[in-house]
């Protein structure tokens, strides 16, 4: 069902209009002639062709499709050619004419703007309506588009006959015609509006497509422009290279021309030189012939000289062999003399040490510490003997002045003089002290047992003397170890090889602890055993092989950290045990077949102290330690006293203390022994100082036997 048919009311509801009986000439002319509209043969008109040219394309750029001779597009009448619409009433006889011819001005204008497709749809609707009429009607007169409407179609379907109903009045016919005209105008306006929307949409799409084409065209133009510029630059570069090549070609041609000229000159020069060389060659050939004769004569002379040289070399080789044999004999004799001299040196060195005494005593007074300078009691009055006299006699003197109150209340002054092998003043450093004992320490490499121990009250500098600090403040133990390793390296040139191992023991509360054992505290029970050869050993102790002084330093540091110390009133860090470091040395000389072994015992005794001065009585552990320390030191004094009374053959109480049992071989005369008596410079410690000096004097007067050297011959 077409758009025109939808707007036509059903035939049963519309009144039938009378067929006009007369049409005036003017009206018929207008309806048939100028206002006549031809419809397309096809009910579907082809769409309009859109032509876009330029940015100002608009509605005027849309052109109707071109048709051939068989089809045409009706030209709508202008709105000005249509008769104006009037509102005055007309005679009844012209009602049909007015309904078929007259149309409003607005409807005419819309019909003029309506495209051909709308006209064809209305025509098709009218044709289909006419075909459904019950009775053929005369051919209707064609009207223009603005006059076409459903009124004519309804009139065509109206039956004509004798039984027809009564015709409606003219007023009803006029009203129906007006309503049909208004409906037709609304349909036409909607169609025109829709066409205009479609046209605008197509124009918008055309504009977007045009903009896209312009962008594409602009990009292509820019690309072509860049390509053109690149081509031009490449062309210019090629032209420049071509010009440069031409210039270079000209230069090369000029160079070739010059080279050719130079080659020609050179060729001429070489030709002249060749002629001269040929002449010179002829002269040289003559000289060569003369030289060949001279060479023959020289070869004969050379052969004679070679024979003489060979004979001289044989004689020289024989003389060298004789000299080498003589040198070997002299070297062997020198080495034998050196070994004899080393043996003599060892004997003389031992004799010197024996002359100095196998038990020697050194006294050392430590310097006052900074906080002791302003002590209320002050420093003790200690005087030292003449150093020049001490060097001449080999004995040094020390004088101590004591003051005490007599029974009558008077102050009594007493001057005590002590004599020792050497006395070191507070100004003497570790280096000066070691210079006096270094020869004694070297005796270990000669096969002797050496014992060096420090004795004195708490805080008198025993540990400082034996262990010391870093660098120049190193004590006797590290200095002796360094010297022994240095001398053993020097003796390698004389055929001696040494093996060394060390142990570090502690006597704490009369119990032996191994400071090199595993764990922080030694839980093993150690016993002292002495064999028939008077060799003392301790069971279940760790003995570490040592190959350099650095290992010994690490060993001493490890043992020092495990040693028992505590603070007292007399010393902030007081050693609460006796420590014994033993270095066992075994040497062999494959050249002479000699063997030797020695032991260096370095002993740091715990400090003797009084309970009233040290304050150890307030603590049970400190009290027990003090009692055991004083007991072991008292036992040591008893042993030395027994030895001083000439009881070597009798009973010497070595077993009264663990300390004296450890030092039995060192005190019995089979080793070289050195005792440091360390003294405090304070007047408050003067009583302990005098006791230490008296004990040192007792040791110094103790007779000791000759030290025995442990030696032998290598088997095999």
Secondary structure, 3 states (H helix, E strand, C coil): CCHHHHCCCCHHHCCCCCCCCCCCHHHHHHHHHHCCCCCCCCCCCCCCEECCCCCCCCHHHEECCCCCCCCCCCCCCCHHHCCCCCCCCCCHHHHHHHHHHCCCHHHHHHHHHCCHHHHHHHHHHHHHHHHCCCCCCCCCCCCCCCCCCHHHHHHHHCCCCCCCCCCCCHHHHHHHHHHHHHHHHHHHHHHHHHHHHHHHHHHHHHHHHHHHHHHHHHHHHHHHHHHHHHHHHHHHHHHHHHHHHHHHHHHHHHHHHHHHHHHHHHHHHHHHHHHHHHHHHHHHHHHHHHHHHHHHHHHHHHHHHHHHHHHHHHHHHHHHHHHHHHHHHHHHHHHHHHHHHHHHHHHHHHHHHHHHCCEEEEEEECCCCHHHCCCCCCECEEEECCHHHHHHHCCEEEEEEEEEECCCCCEEEEEEEEEECEEECCCCCHHHHHHCCHHHHHCCCCCCCEEEEEEEECCCCHHHHHCECCHHHECHHHHHHHHHHHHHHHHHHHCEEEEEEEEEEEEECCEEEECCCCCCCCCCCCCEEECCCCCEEECCCCCEEECCHHHHHHHHHHHHHCCCEECCCCCCCEECCEEEEEEEEEEEECCCCEEEEEEEEEEECCCECCHHHHCHHHCHHHHHHHHHHHHHHHHHHHHHHHHHCCCCCCCCCHHHCHHHHHCHHHHCCCCEEEEEEEECCEHHHHHHHHHHHHHHHHHHCCCCCCCCCCEEECCC
